[in-house]
Amino acid sequence: MKKEFYSLPRIIPVILILILAGCAVTGPGGKTSLIFIGTEQEVSIGNEMDASIRAENRFLNDPLWQEYVDNIGRKIVNVCDRKDLTYHFAVIDSNMVNAFATPGGNIFLYTGLLKQMDSEAELAAVMSHEISHVVARHGIKRLQAAMGVSILEQLVFGNDPGALKVAVDVGLGLTFASYSRENENEADNFGIQYMTKAGYDPKGAITMFEKLASMSQGDPNFFEKLSMSHPETQERISNSKALIESLKPLPANLSTFSQKYRMMRSRLR
């Protein structure tokens, strides 16, 4: 009995967090998941992470490119399943071939990745994939898993302002960590559906994945850890092709916008 008495205070915060947790939309078709960290807290974490990322990187100083990615992003966001956020898109001026999303709807693209693309559909595929990570709350889910119950309790109940800093530090540490196989497959699936609904030829996702996978050569920072030598990459590409087949007949007005993209690419150093 004594052991049960002393364990009760440890159980109560967990019970309260579970009570306050809600089922949030995390994908097409009304898919939901149990989420402890609410949207307002997620945005606060994302804003702090964004400030840190901006302080440590050089961003592309080109208003036309900013307008370009904003326009593509808006088209995708308009058809996605999560609109309780204000999404932000930014281009980091670096030769790194990568892209990533942080909680709260912040999407980052590297010029090194943009230079490898040949069409707006390929860019839309990458942006749709990253937006899908936000829709599915993949970043928040793994942040919840990485934080201890005590810190999560303080963050959820607002008992300690320092809990936000801990969440931001943990989130930054997870930024370039690999997502699970399930998370990547889910983002591939959602992303192809979103880019198609936004008017892009979904084959742009296949050409993008194949192109990047053939270039990776084991680079640990490579976009979504794609590599032709990995069976998982081949499975992802195969699953994406099967999904596109299942979406047929596709709308007749889908496009790649290749010429427009090449004009924009010529502006990159």
C-alpha positions, 0 to 999 in steps of 0.5 A, spaced: 500 500 500 505 504 501 508 503 494 502 505 491 501 511 495 507 514 493 506 512 486 500 516 485 503 523 484 507 520 478 500 517 475 496 524 476 500 528 471 499 522 466 492 522 467 491 529 467 495 530 460 491 524 457 484 527 459 486 534 456 489 531 450 485 531 444 484 527 437 486 532 432 486 531 424 492 528 422 491 526 414 486 525 409 479 522 409 478 525 417 484 521 419 485 523 427 491 522 432 491 523 439 495 529 440 498 532 447 501 538 445 495 543 442 496 548 436 497 554 440 503 551 443 506 548 437 506 554 434 510 557 439 515 552 439 515 552 431 516 560 432 522 559 437 525 554 432 524 558 426 528 564 430 534 559 431 534 557 424 534 564 421 540 566 426 544 560 424 543 560 416 543 565 410 537 566 406 536 567 399 535 574 398 530 574 392 523 577 393 521 573 386 523 567 389 520 568 396 513 570 392 514 564 388 515 559 393 509 562 397 504 562 391 506 554 390 505 553 398 498 557 398 496 552 392 498 546 396 495 548 403 488 550 400 487 543 399 491 540 405 487 537 411 490 542 416 488 549 416 489 551 423 496 554 422 499 560 418 504 556 413 511 560 412 516 558 406 523 560 406 529 558 402 536 557 405 542 559 401 546 553 401 549 548 397 546 542 401 541 538 398 535 538 403 528 540 405 525 540 412 519 542 416 518 544 423 512 544 428 507 550 427 508 550 419 515 552 417 517 549 411 525 550 409 528 549 402 535 549 400 538 552 394 542 546 393 535 542 392 532 547 388 538 547 383 537 539 382 529 540 380 527 541 372 520 543 374 515 546 378 511 539 379 518 537 382 518 543 387 511 542 389 512 534 390 517 536 395 513 542 398 507 537 399 511 532 402 514 537 407 507 540 408 504 533 409 509 532 415 506 538 418 499 536 417 500 529 420 504 532 426 510 528 425 514 533 428 510 534 434 509 526 435 516 525 436 517 531 440 512 528 445 515 521 445 522 525 446 520 529 452 519 526 459 512 526 462 515 532 467 517 536 462 511 535 457 506 536 463 509 543 464 509 545 457 501 542 457 499 546 463 504 552 462 507 551 469 514 553 467 516 557 462 522 554 461 519 548 459 518 551 452 525 552 451 526 545 453 521 543 447 525 548 442 532 545 444 529 538 443 525 540 437 532 543 434 535 536 436 530 532 432 530 537 426 535 533 422 533 526 425 530 521 420 523 520 420 520 513 421 519 509 415 511 509 417 512 517 417 515 517 410 510 513 407 505 517 410 508 524 407 509 521 401 502 518 400 499 525 403 503 529 399 502 526 392 494 527 393 495 534 395 500 536 389 495 533 385 489 536 388 493 543 387 494 542 379 500 538 379 502 532 375 504 527 380 509 524 376 513 530 378 514 526 385 517 520 382 522 523 378 524 528 384 525 521 388 528 517 383 533 523 381 535 525 388 536 517 390 541 516 385 545 522 387 545 521 394 551 516 395 550 516 402 550 523 404 547 523 411 544 530 410 540 528 403 533 530 402 529 525 406 535 520 406 533 517 399 538 512 396 537 508 391 542 503 394 536 502 400 530 497 399 526 502 403 527 507 397 525 503 392 519 501 396 517 508 397 518 509 389 514 503 388 508 505 393 508 512 390 507 509 383 501 505 385 498 510 389 498 515 382 495 509 379 490 508 384 488 516 383 486 515 375 483 517 372 487 524 373 484 531 372 486 533 365 489 540 367 495 537 371 501 540 369 509 540 370 510 548 369 517 546 367 519 552 363 516 557 368 521 553 373 527 553 369 526 561 368 526 561 376 532 556 377 536 561 372 536 566 378 540 562 383 547 562 383 
